[in-house]
Amino acid sequence: MTLRWRRLGLTLLSLFLISLTIVTQAAGAIGWADLLLRGLQIYQIANISTRDEIALGQQIDREIRAQVQISRNAAAINLVQTIGKELVPVSDRPDLPYTFQVVEDKAINAFATMGGFVYINTGTIAAADNRAQLASVIAHEMGHISGRHSLEQMRQAAIAQGIASLVGADRDRLVQIGTNIALTLPNSREAEFDADRRGLFNLVRAGYAPQAMPQFMQKLASTSGEVPTFLSTHPNVTDRINYLNNLIQENNLQGSKGLDDSTYQQTWQNSQPRERQRGSTLRRMQN
């Protein structure tokens, strides 16, 4: 009984502290009863049900699709979706109805939003040496979803902006915040390491070579003129590579699937328009 009341006290204290944050910004414009209710509602934003998370993600997805160019490249779409279907059953949250989409953009990037929505740029597909490297990027983005990282960012934004509800006008503002989080805002250091860890273990459970993840990061950090967006976050790329290599060694992680470089590159090359294929062939002949 004592432990039960202690837990209740801690919960009420947490809500009280959240309320204090809101009241500082609201400058006493609302009463204490409303204040406590808003604190409770903001707490619920980061702890919404899976059903509500999916519904909110669907709204954010519609906003994202209106701002990016979704690719119609059938081969690229099939590649990303096929890998995604391999990863989902052995992911941390296999209950989510994941949607894997390809963005027509030469920039090397990938991002995700709550509810199971993953987006991979065509530039990332082209940059990968093999299927395992591409799978490592998809698994990492799924790690952000399973870690509910965007929901935590949304909770923090809701506190900052005084948003307290998942309905009405507040919900519309949350959708805009979620869209902004997915497209422009970096993840925290802790979230990136967590997504790396979750993605790595997901990759191995699907049979893929775990070394593909740090190797792809190393390649992008070494060969790109600038660090790709999804790597240019708080953790230093070298720190993330070392972290992954340590995880692989300490846990004796093994896997070999997805390392057939020539097959992957040929599949990607064949998916390109004929004009681009001729240009690539000419460059190879000149070299």
C-alpha positions as CSV (number, residue, x, y, z in Angstrom):
1,M,0.0,0.0,0.0
2,T,2.8,2.4,0.8
3,L,4.5,1.8,-2.5
4,R,1.2,2.4,-4.3
5,W,0.7,5.7,-2.6
6,R,4.3,6.7,-3.3
7,R,3.8,6.0,-7.0
8,L,0.6,8.1,-7.0
9,G,2.5,10.9,-5.3
10,L,5.3,10.8,-7.9
11,T,2.7,10.9,-10.7
12,L,1.0,13.9,-9.2
13,L,4.3,15.6,-8.6
14,S,5.2,15.1,-12.3
15,L,1.9,16.6,-13.4
16,F,2.4,19.5,-11.0
17,L,5.9,20.3,-12.5
18,I,4.5,20.1,-16.0
19,S,1.8,22.5,-15.0
20,L,4.3,24.9,-13.5
21,T,6.1,25.0,-16.9
22,I,2.9,25.9,-18.6
23,V,1.8,28.5,-16.1
24,T,5.2,30.3,-16.5
25,Q,4.4,30.7,-20.2
26,A,0.7,31.4,-19.7
27,A,1.5,34.1,-17.1
28,G,-1.4,33.0,-14.9
29,A,-3.9,33.4,-17.6
30,I,-5.8,30.3,-16.7
31,G,-7.0,28.8,-13.4
32,W,-5.3,26.0,-11.4
33,A,-7.9,23.4,-12.3
34,D,-7.5,24.0,-16.0
35,L,-3.7,24.2,-15.5
36,L,-3.6,20.7,-14.0
37,L,-5.9,19.4,-16.7
38,R,-3.5,20.8,-19.4
39,G,-0.6,19.2,-17.6
40,L,-2.3,15.8,-17.7
41,Q,-3.2,16.2,-21.4
42,I,0.4,17.1,-22.3
43,Y,1.6,14.1,-20.4
44,Q,-0.8,12.0,-22.4
45,I,0.6,13.3,-25.7
46,A,3.8,11.3,-25.1
47,N,1.9,8.3,-23.9
48,I,-1.0,8.0,-26.4
49,S,-2.3,4.6,-27.4
50,T,-1.0,2.9,-30.5
51,R,-4.3,3.5,-32.2
52,D,-4.1,7.3,-31.6
53,E,-0.4,7.3,-32.6
54,I,-1.2,5.7,-36.0
55,A,-4.1,8.1,-36.6
56,L,-1.8,11.1,-35.8
57,G,0.9,9.6,-38.0
58,Q,-1.5,9.3,-40.9
59,Q,-2.3,13.0,-40.7
60,I,1.4,13.9,-40.5
61,D,2.0,11.6,-43.5
62,R,-0.5,13.5,-45.6
63,E,1.3,16.8,-44.8
64,I,4.7,15.3,-45.6
65,R,3.5,13.9,-48.9
66,A,2.3,17.4,-49.8
67,Q,5.8,18.8,-49.3
68,V,8.0,16.1,-50.9
69,Q,8.0,14.3,-54.2
70,I,7.1,10.7,-53.7
71,S,8.9,8.5,-56.2
72,R,7.1,6.5,-58.9
73,N,10.2,4.4,-59.6
74,A,8.7,0.9,-59.3
75,A,12.0,-0.9,-58.7
76,A,13.0,1.5,-55.9
77,I,9.7,1.3,-54.3
78,N,9.7,-2.5,-54.4
79,L,13.3,-2.6,-53.0
80,V,12.5,-0.5,-50.0
81,Q,9.1,-2.1,-49.3
82,T,10.6,-5.6,-49.6
83,I,13.3,-4.8,-47.1
84,G,10.8,-3.2,-44.9
85,K,8.6,-6.3,-44.9
86,E,11.6,-8.4,-43.8
87,L,12.4,-6.1,-40.9
88,V,8.9,-5.6,-39.5
89,P,8.2,-9.0,-38.1
90,V,11.4,-9.0,-36.1
91,S,11.2,-5.3,-35.1
92,D,10.5,-4.0,-31.6
93,R,6.9,-3.0,-32.6
94,P,5.7,-5.5,-35.2
95,D,2.1,-4.5,-34.4
96,L,2.4,-1.2,-36.3
97,P,1.1,-1.0,-39.9
98,Y,4.4,0.2,-41.4
99,T,4.4,2.2,-44.6
100,F,7.7,2.5,-46.6
101,Q,7.9,5.2,-49.1
102,V,10.6,6.5,-51.5
103,V,11.2,10.2,-51.9
104,E,12.5,11.4,-55.3
105,D,15.5,13.3,-54.1
106,K,19.2,13.0,-54.9
107,A,20.2,14.1,-51.4
108,I,21.2,11.3,-49.1
109,N,18.6,11.3,-46.4
110,A,16.0,9.3,-44.7
111,F,13.4,10.1,-42.0
112,A,10.3,8.7,-40.3
113,T,7.3,9.7,-38.3
114,M,5.1,8.1,-35.7
115,G,2.7,5.3,-36.5
116,G,5.1,3.5,-38.8
117,F,5.8,5.8,-41.7
118,V,9.3,5.6,-43.1
119,Y,10.7,7.7,-46.0
120,I,13.9,6.9,-48.0
121,N,15.4,9.3,-50.5
122,T,16.5,7.9,-53.9
123,G,19.9,9.4,-53.2
124,T,20.3,7.1,-50.3
125,I,19.4,4.0,-52.4
126,A,22.0,5.1,-55.0
127,A,24.7,5.7,-52.4
128,A,24.3,2.3,-50.8
129,D,26.8,-0.4,-51.9
130,N,24.5,-3.3,-51.2
131,R,21.1,-4.3,-49.9
132,A,22.4,-4.7,-46.3
133,Q,23.5,-1.0,-46.2
134,L,20.1,0.2,-47.4
135,A,18.4,-2.1,-44.9
136,S,20.5,-0.6,-42.1
137,V,19.1,2.9,-42.9
138,I,15.5,1.6,-42.9
139,A,16.1,-0.3,-39.7
140,H,17.5,2.9,-38.1
141,E,14.4,4.9,-39.0
142,M,12.2,2.1,-37.7
143,G,14.2,2.4,-34.5
144,H,13.1,6.0,-34.1
145,I,9.5,4.9,-34.5
146,S,9.8,2.0,-32.0
147,G,11.5,4.3,-29.5
148,R,8.7,6.9,-29.9
149,H,11.2,9.6,-30.4
150,S,9.0,11.9,-32.4
151,L,6.3,11.7,-29.7
152,E,8.8,12.9,-27.1
153,Q,9.9,15.8,-29.3
154,M,6.2,16.6,-29.8
155,R,5.6,16.6,-26.0
156,Q,8.5,19.0,-25.5
157,A,7.1,21.3,-28.3
158,A,3.6,21.1,-26.8
159,I,4.9,22.3,-23.5
160,A,6.8,25.2,-25.2
161,Q,3.8,26.3,-27.2
162,G,1.1,25.7,-24.6
163,I,-0.6,23.0,-26.6
164,A,-2.7,20.8,-24.3
165,S,-5.1,18.6,-26.4
166,L,-5.1,15.9,-29.0
167,V,-8.4,17.3,-30.5
168,G,-9.6,20.4,-32.4
169,A,-7.2,23.2,-33.3
170,D,-4.5,21.9,-30.9
171,R,-4.4,18.6,-32.9
172,D,-3.9,20.6,-36.1
173,R,-1.0,22.4,-34.5
174,L,0.4,19.0,-33.3
175,V,0.2,17.7,-36.9
176,Q,2.3,20.7,-38.1
177,I,4.8,20.1,-35.3
178,G,5.0,16.5,-36.2
179,T,5.6,17.3,-39.9
180,N,8.3,19.8,-38.9
181,I,10.0,17.3,-36.7
182,A,10.1,14.7,-39.5
183,L,11.3,17.0,-42.2
184,T,13.7,19.4,-40.5
185,L,14.3,18.9,-36.8
186,P,17.3,16.8,-35.7
187,N,16.9,14.0,-33.1
188,S,18.7,14.2,-29.8
189,R,22.0,12.5,-29.1
190,E,20.2,9.9,-26.9
191,A,17.5,9.2,-29.6
192,E,20.1,8.7,-32.3
193,F,22.1,6.2,-30.2
194,D,18.8,4.4,-29.3
195,A,17.7,4.2,-32.9
196,D,21.2,2.9,-33.9
197,R,20.9,0.2,-31.2
198,R,17.4,-0.8,-32.1
199,G,18.1,-0.7,-35.8
200,L,21.2,-2.8,-35.5
201,F,19.5,-5.6,-33.5
202,N,16.5,-5.5,-35.9
203,L,18.9,-5.8,-38.8
204,V,20.6,-8.9,-37.3
205,R,17.3,-10.6,-36.4
206,A,16.3,-10.3,-40.1
207,G,19.6,-12.0,-41.1
208,Y,21.4,-9.0,-42.5
209,A,25.1,-8.4,-42.0
210,P,25.4,-6.1,-38.9
211,Q,28.7,-4.5,-40.1
212,A,26.8,-2.9,-43.0
213,M,25.4,-0.2,-40.7
214,P,28.7,1.2,-39.4
215,Q,30.3,0.6,-42.9
216,F,27.7,2.7,-44.6
217,M,28.1,5.5,-42.1
218,Q,31.8,5.4,-42.6
219,K,31.4,5.5,-46.4
220,L,29.1,8.5,-46.2
221,A,31.2,10.4,-43.8
222,S,34.3,9.8,-45.9
223,T,33.1,10.3,-49.4
224,S,30.4,13.0,-49.1
225,G,31.2,16.6,-49.6
226,E,29.2,17.2,-46.5
227,V,27.7,14.9,-43.9
228,P,24.2,13.7,-45.0
229,T,21.3,15.2,-43.1
230,F,20.4,12.0,-41.2
231,L,24.0,11.8,-39.9
232,S,24.5,15.5,-39.1
233,T,23.0,15.3,-35.6
234,H,24.3,15.7,-32.1
235,P,26.3,12.5,-31.9
236,N,29.6,12.6,-33.8
237,V,29.6,10.2,-36.7
238,T,32.8,8.6,-35.4
239,D,31.2,8.1,-32.0
240,R,28.2,6.4,-33.6
241,I,30.4,4.1,-35.7
242,N,32.5,3.1,-32.6
243,Y,29.3,2.5,-30.6
244,L,27.9,0.2,-33.3
245,N,31.2,-1.7,-33.7
246,N,31.3,-2.2,-29.9
247,L,27.8,-3.5,-29.9
248,I,28.6,-5.9,-32.7
249,Q,31.7,-7.2,-30.9
250,E,30.3,-7.4,-27.4
251,N,27.1,-9.2,-28.5
252,N,28.9,-11.4,-31.1
253,L,26.3,-10.2,-33.7
254,Q,26.5,-12.1,-37.0
255,G,24.7,-12.2,-40.3
256,S,25.6,-12.3,-44.0
257,K,22.5,-11.4,-45.9
258,G,22.5,-8.5,-48.3
259,L,26.2,-8.2,-49.2
260,D,25.9,-9.0,-52.9
261,D,27.2,-5.6,-54.2
262,S,27.0,-6.3,-57.9
263,T,23.4,-7.6,-57.9
264,Y,22.2,-4.6,-55.9
265,Q,24.0,-2.0,-58.1
266,Q,22.7,-3.7,-61.3
267,T,19.2,-3.7,-60.0
268,W,19.4,0.0,-59.1
269,Q,21.0,0.8,-62.5
270,N,18.3,-1.0,-64.4
271,S,15.6,1.0,-62.6
272,Q,16.9,4.3,-63.9
273,P,15.6,6.0,-67.1
274,R,17.4,5.0,-70.3
275,E,19.1,8.4,-70.7
276,R,20.7,8.1,-67.2
277,Q,21.8,4.6,-67.9
278,R,23.5,5.6,-71.1
279,G,25.3,8.4,-69.3
280,S,26.4,6.0,-66.6
281,T,27.7,3.5,-69.2
282,L,29.6,6.3,-71.0
283,R,31.3,7.4,-67.8
284,R,32.4,3.9,-67.1
285,M,33.9,3.6,-70.6
286,Q,35.7,6.9,-70.3
287,N,37.2,5.7,-67.0
